[in-house]
Amino acid sequence: MDRLGAHGNLRSQRALDRVYHLVGTPAGLLRPALLAAAVRVRLLGLPTPVPRPPLTPGSAQRDQTDTERHPAYPPPP
């Protein structure tokens, strides 16, 4: 179910999230539409995965040291 959700099957992703967060019952994973999707994947293979979202300009800055991010902490010796 996790792979189905990662490859774009919103119904399987929601069902697995409900069970994971203890909101739904495990019987919710045995719905006919989810079972049909799992059988379809076994026969035809997985579709292409959902692409990851692009990085925002602020999150791409990975070259800062810890002291630049947290000036209260001195650099390691």
QUINOR-V289929 format. One record per residue. N is the residue number from 0. RES is the residue in one letter. PHI is phi in whole degrees, -180 to 180 (* if undefined). Layout:
n->N res->RES phi->PHI
n->N res->RES phi->PHI
This chain:
n->0 res->M phi->*
n->1 res->D phi->-65
n->2 res->R phi->-66
n->3 res->L phi->-61
n->4 res->G phi->-65
n->5 res->A phi->-69
n->6 res->H phi->-98
n->7 res->G phi->108
n->8 res->N phi->-85
n->9 res->L phi->-65
n->10 res->R phi->-64
n->11 res->S phi->-71
n->12 res->Q phi->-64
n->13 res->R phi->-67
n->14 res->A phi->-65
n->15 res->L phi->-68
n->16 res->D phi->-63
n->17 res->R phi->-62
n->18 res->V phi->-69
n->19 res->Y phi->-62
n->20 res->H phi->-90
n->21 res->L phi->59
n->22 res->V phi->-96
n->23 res->G phi->-111
n->24 res->T phi->-96
n->25 res->P phi->-60
n->26 res->A phi->-65
n->27 res->G phi->-66
n->28 res->L phi->-78
n->29 res->L phi->-102
n->30 res->R phi->-68
n->31 res->P phi->-58
n->32 res->A phi->-67
n->33 res->L phi->-71
n->34 res->L phi->-64
n->35 res->A phi->-65
n->36 res->A phi->-66
n->37 res->A phi->-66
n->38 res->V phi->-67
n->39 res->R phi->-61
n->40 res->V phi->-67
n->41 res->R phi->-64
n->42 res->L phi->-83
n->43 res->L phi->-106
n->44 res->G phi->93
n->45 res->L phi->-79
n->46 res->P phi->-73
n->47 res->T phi->-64
n->48 res->P phi->-68
n->49 res->V phi->-70
n->50 res->P phi->-67
n->51 res->R phi->-75
n->52 res->P phi->-69
n->53 res->P phi->-69
n->54 res->L phi->-72
n->55 res->T phi->-82
n->56 res->P phi->-58
n->57 res->G phi->-73
n->58 res->S phi->-86
n->59 res->A phi->-85
n->60 res->Q phi->-85
n->61 res->R phi->-110
n->62 res->D phi->-94
n->63 res->Q phi->-77
n->64 res->T phi->-83
n->65 res->D phi->-65
n->66 res->T phi->-71
n->67 res->E phi->-72
n->68 res->R phi->-78
n->69 res->H phi->-129
n->70 res->P phi->-66
n->71 res->A phi->-72
n->72 res->Y phi->-94
n->73 res->P phi->-72
n->74 res->P phi->-67
n->75 res->P phi->-67
n->76 res->P phi->-70
